[in-house]
């Protein structure tokens, strides 16, 4: 039952560290996690295939082997509990303790002021202007390869992490997995898998979406846990890029979150901004909608509930609503006195 007790101990330590974010930053963020990251990057990160494909089979093999050794009901219960304990211990040790570290607000990087509808409208005007301007060329034809995009975004995300006073892990790996739709059918577009240290994207991503999702998952690899903050890092990395297509994709993804927020607050403002979009931008948005409709979620409500519960248990009070907070987070980032990205 070693695994069980290690798992319980990891959970109790996590609960304790959440009360002392500074200690979590020193002990885990600045000491243990860099070691974990280095081991992952120089072992699993060097593999020529996504190791996530292998991980479930290893767990099943070890579980079945252990169950055969203990055929009694009590023995099998102990085996299952021991396995769950090992998984909990590995989750927190390999990444989960990052949830106890100070978030960007606690680091003084975000204002606690809630932006007004007028502020969101102003951001909308800037975003629409930049989208229309950047989409005048044929950037889809000149879009960087996946390898070039990963290398570039890893540097940009790492630079933002340094600006936030956090570690820059320059070898984090992004893996593309299949078949197409395998993640979308679970209600997600990408995921960071702590047990293998891989940021995972699925093969169905259309080009207007890929850079943003890739940067989002890279920020998780480097220790950002809150989904809204991961979106903020992805957006900042994108709009400060030298490549016009990457900047455009950042604005396009901002626009989708911004429109959702404005539709809830002031539908007439959302409609007025939407009417300003160029034909090419409209086509790109239609492409994203079309791609999403291809892959219906298997358990739409269940997936959202599980994800929401998971996030709240880790201390993300907003749960899945944190995904939608990008416009607010960005305006709070500006309000806090941080340098405005070149919109």
C-alpha positions in Angstrom: 0.0 0.0 0.0 3.0 2.3 -0.5 1.3 4.0 -3.4 -1.8 4.7 -1.4 0.0 6.4 1.4 2.2 8.4 -1.1 -1.0 9.5 -2.8 -2.6 10.6 0.4 0.5 12.3 1.5 0.8 14.2 -1.8 -2.8 15.4 -1.5 -2.3 16.6 2.1 0.9 18.3 1.1 -1.0 20.1 -1.8 -3.7 21.3 0.6 -1.0 22.6 2.9 1.0 24.3 0.1 -2.1 26.1 -1.1 -2.1 28.0 2.1 1.5 29.1 1.5 1.9 30.0 -2.2 5.3 31.5 -1.6 6.6 28.2 -0.1 5.2 26.3 -3.1 7.0 28.7 -5.4 10.3 28.2 -3.7 10.2 24.5 -3.0 8.3 23.3 -6.0 8.3 26.0 -8.7 12.0 27.0 -8.4 13.5 23.7 -7.1 11.6 20.5 -7.8 9.7 21.3 -11.0 12.9 22.4 -13.0 14.4 18.9 -12.1 11.2 17.2 -13.2 11.1 19.2 -16.4 14.8 18.4 -17.2 14.3 14.7 -16.7 11.2 14.7 -18.9 12.8 16.8 -21.6 15.9 14.7 -21.9 14.2 11.3 -21.8 10.6 11.3 -23.0 11.1 14.5 -24.9 13.7 12.8 -27.1 11.4 10.0 -28.2 10.3 10.2 -31.8 6.6 9.5 -31.0 4.0 10.6 -28.4 4.7 8.6 -25.3 1.1 9.2 -24.2 0.2 6.3 -26.5 2.2 4.0 -24.3 1.3 5.2 -20.9 -2.2 3.8 -20.5 -1.0 0.3 -21.6 1.8 0.4 -19.1 -0.7 1.3 -16.3 -3.2 -1.5 -17.4 -0.3 -4.0 -17.7 0.9 -3.3 -14.2 -2.6 -3.2 -12.8 -3.6 -6.6 -14.3 -0.3 -8.1 -13.2 -0.9 -7.0 -9.6 -4.6 -8.1 -9.6 -3.5 -11.6 -10.6 -1.2 -11.8 -7.6 -4.0 -10.9 -5.2 -7.1 -12.8 -6.4 -9.2 -12.1 -3.3 -11.7 -9.3 -3.2 -9.9 -7.5 -0.4 -6.6 -7.9 -2.2 -8.0 -6.5 -5.4 -9.4 -3.5 -3.6 -6.0 -2.8 -2.1 -4.4 -3.1 -5.5 -6.9 -0.6 -7.0 -6.4 1.9 -4.1 -2.6 1.5 -4.4 -2.8 2.2 -8.1 -4.9 5.3 -7.5 -2.5 6.4 -4.9 0.5 6.1 -7.2 -1.3 8.1 -9.9 -2.2 10.9 -7.4 1.4 10.9 -6.2 2.8 11.1 -9.7 0.3 13.7 -10.8 1.2 16.2 -8.0 4.9 15.4 -8.1 5.2 15.8 -11.9 3.0 18.9 -12.3 0.0 19.2 -10.0 1.8 21.2 -7.2 2.0 24.1 -9.7 -1.6 24.7 -8.7 -0.4 25.8 -5.3 2.0 28.4 -6.7 1.0 32.1 -6.9 -1.1 32.9 -10.0 -0.5 36.0 -12.1 -2.9 38.1 -10.0 -1.0 37.2 -6.9 2.2 38.1 -8.6 0.9 41.6 -9.2 0.6 41.2 -13.0 -3.1 41.6 -13.2 -5.3 44.4 -11.9 -8.3 43.4 -9.8 -10.5 45.9 -11.6 -13.3 44.5 -13.6 -13.3 46.0 -17.1 -16.4 47.9 -18.3 -18.4 47.1 -21.4 -16.9 50.2 -23.0 -13.4 48.9 -22.3 -14.3 45.6 -24.0 -15.8 47.5 -26.9 -12.5 49.4 -27.3 -10.6 46.1 -27.2 -13.0 44.8 -29.8 -12.3 47.8 -32.1 -8.6 47.2 -31.9 -8.9 43.5 -32.5 -11.2 43.9 -35.5 -8.9 46.5 -37.0 -5.8 44.3 -36.6 -7.6 41.2 -38.0 -8.7 43.0 -41.1 -5.3 44.6 -41.6 -3.3 41.3 -41.2 -5.7 39.2 -43.3 -5.1 41.2 -46.4 -2.4 38.8 -47.6 -2.4 35.1 -48.3 -0.9 34.1 -45.0 -2.5 30.7 -45.0 -0.3 29.7 -47.9 2.8 31.0 -46.2 2.0 29.4 -42.8 4.9 28.1 -40.9 5.4 24.3 -40.5 4.5 22.6 -37.3 8.2 22.3 -36.3 8.9 25.9 -37.1 5.8 27.0 -35.2 6.6 24.9 -32.1 10.2 26.2 -32.0 9.1 29.8 -32.4 6.3 29.7 -29.9 8.4 27.8 -27.3 10.8 30.8 -27.3 8.0 33.4 -27.2 6.1 31.6 -24.3 9.4 31.1 -22.5 10.1 34.8 -22.8 6.8 35.7 -21.3 7.4 33.3 -18.4 10.7 35.1 -17.7 8.8 38.5 -17.8 6.4 37.0 -15.2 9.3 36.0 -12.9 8.9 32.3 -13.7 11.2 29.7 -15.2 11.7 29.4 -18.9 11.8 25.8 -20.0 13.2 25.9 -23.5 12.8 22.2 -24.4 9.1 21.5 -23.7 7.7 19.2 -26.3 4.5 19.5 -28.3 3.1 16.3 -29.8 0.3 15.9 -32.4 -1.9 12.9 -31.8 -4.6 11.2 -33.7 -7.0 10.0 -35.0 -8.5 13.4 -36.0 -11.1 14.4 -33.4 -9.8 12.2 -30.6 -9.6 15.2 -28.2 -12.5 17.2 -29.6 -14.9 14.3 -28.9 -14.0 14.8 -25.2 -14.7 18.5 -25.4 -11.1 19.7 -25.5 -8.7 21.0 -28.3 -5.5 20.3 -26.5 -4.2 19.0 -23.2 -1.0 18.9 -21.1 -0.4 15.4 -19.9 1.6 15.5 -16.7 2.6 11.8 -16.6 4.7 12.1 -19.8 5.4 15.9 -19.7 3.9 16.3 -23.3 1.7 19.1 -24.6 -0.8 17.4 -26.8 -2.6 18.7 -29.9 -4.7 16.7 -32.1 -4.2 16.4 -35.8 -7.5 18.1 -36.8 -6.5 21.6 -35.9 -7.1 24.1 -38.7 -4.3 26.6 -39.2 -6.2 29.7 -37.7 -6.5 27.8 -34.4 -3.2 25.9 -34.1 -0.7 28.6 -32.9 -3.0 29.7 -30.1 -3.7 26.2 -28.8 0.0 25.3 -29.1 1.1 28.3 -27.1 -1.7 27.6 -24.5 -0.4 24.1 -23.9 3.2 25.2 -23.9 2.3 27.6 -21.1 0.9 24.7 -19.1 4.2 22.8 -19.7 6.1 25.8 -18.1 3.9 25.9 -15.0 0.8 28.0 -15.8 -2.2 26.2 -14.4 -5.2 28.6 -14.7 -6.9 28.2 -18.1 -7.6 31.9 -18.5 -4.0 32.7 -17.7 -2.8 30.1 -20.1 -4.9 31.8 -22.8 -3.4 35.2 -21.8 0.1 33.9 -22.2 -0.8 32.3 -25.6 -2.3 35.6 -26.7 0.6 37.7 -25.6 3.1 35.4 -27.2 1.1 35.5 -30.4 0.5 39.2 -30.8 4.2 39.9 -30.1 5.3 37.5 -32.8 7.3 38.6 -35.8 5.3 36.3 -38.1 2.1 38.0 -39.4 0.1 34.8 -39.5 0.8 34.0 -35.8 -0.2 37.5 -34.8 -3.4 37.2 -36.9 -4.3 33.9 -35.2 -3.8 35.4 -31.8 -6.3 38.2 -32.6 -8.7 35.8 -34.2 -8.8 33.7 -31.0 -9.2 36.8 -28.9 -12.1 37.9 -31.1 -14.0 34.6 -30.4 -13.7 35.0 -26.6 -14.5 38.7 -26.9 -17.6 38.2 -29.0 -18.9 35.6 -26.5 -18.4 38.0 -23.6 -20.0 40.9 -25.4 -23.0 38.9 -26.6 -23.7 38.2 -22.9 -23.2 41.8 -21.9 -24.4 43.9 -24.9 -25.5 41.9 -28.0 -25.9 45.1 -30.1 -22.2 46.0 -29.5 -21.2 42.5 -30.4 -23.2 42.7 -33.6 -21.8 46.1 -34.6 -18.3 44.8 -34.2 -19.0 41.7 -36.2 -20.4 43.7 -39.1 -16.9 45.4 -39.4 -15.1 42.1 -40.1 -13.7 41.6 -43.6 -14.8 38.8 -45.9 -11.5 36.9 -45.4 -11.8 37.1 -41.6 -15.4 35.9 -41.9 -14.3 32.9 -44.0 -11.7 31.9 -41.4 -14.3 32.0 -38.6 -16.6 29.9 -40.8 -13.7 27.5 -41.3 -13.3 27.1 -37.5 -17.0 26.6 -37.0 -17.1 24.0 -39.7 -14.1 22.1 -38.3 -15.7 22.0 -34.8 -19.0 20.6 -36.2 -17.2 17.7 -37.7 -16.5 16.1 -34.3 -19.5 15.9 -32.0 -18.6 15.4 -28.3 -19.4 11.9 -27.0 -20.4 13.2 -23.5 -20.8 17.0 -23.8 -22.3 17.7 -20.4 -20.4 15.0 -18.5 -17.1 16.2 -19.9 -17.7 19.8 -18.9 -18.8 18.7 -15.4 -15.8 16.5 -14.9 -13.4 19.3 -16.1 -15.2 21.9 -14.0 -15.0 19.7 -10.8 -11.3 18.9 -11.5 -10.4 22.6 -11.8 -12.3 23.7 -8.7 -10.6 20.9 -6.7 -7.2 22.2 -7.7 -8.1 25.7 -6.5 -9.3 27.3 -9.8 -12.4 28.9 -8.3 -13.9 29.9 -11.7 -13.8 26.3 -13.0 -14.3 26.0 -16.7 -15.5 29.6 -16.8 -11.8 30.5 -16.6 -11.4 29.5 -20.2 -13.6 32.4 -21.3 -11.8 35.1 -19.3 -9.2 36.1 -21.8 -10.5 39.6 -22.7 -11.0 40.5 -19.0 -7.5 39.1 -18.1 -5.9 41.0 -20.9 -7.5 44.3 -20.0 -6.5 43.7 -16.4 -2.9 43.0 -17.6 -2.9 46.4 -19.3 -4.5 48.1 -16.3 -1.8 46.8 -14.0 0.7 49.0 -15.8 2.3 46.3 -18.0 3.5 47.3 -21.4 0.8 47.1 -24.0 1.6 44.5 -26.8 1.7 46.0 -30.3 -2.0 45.7 -31.3 
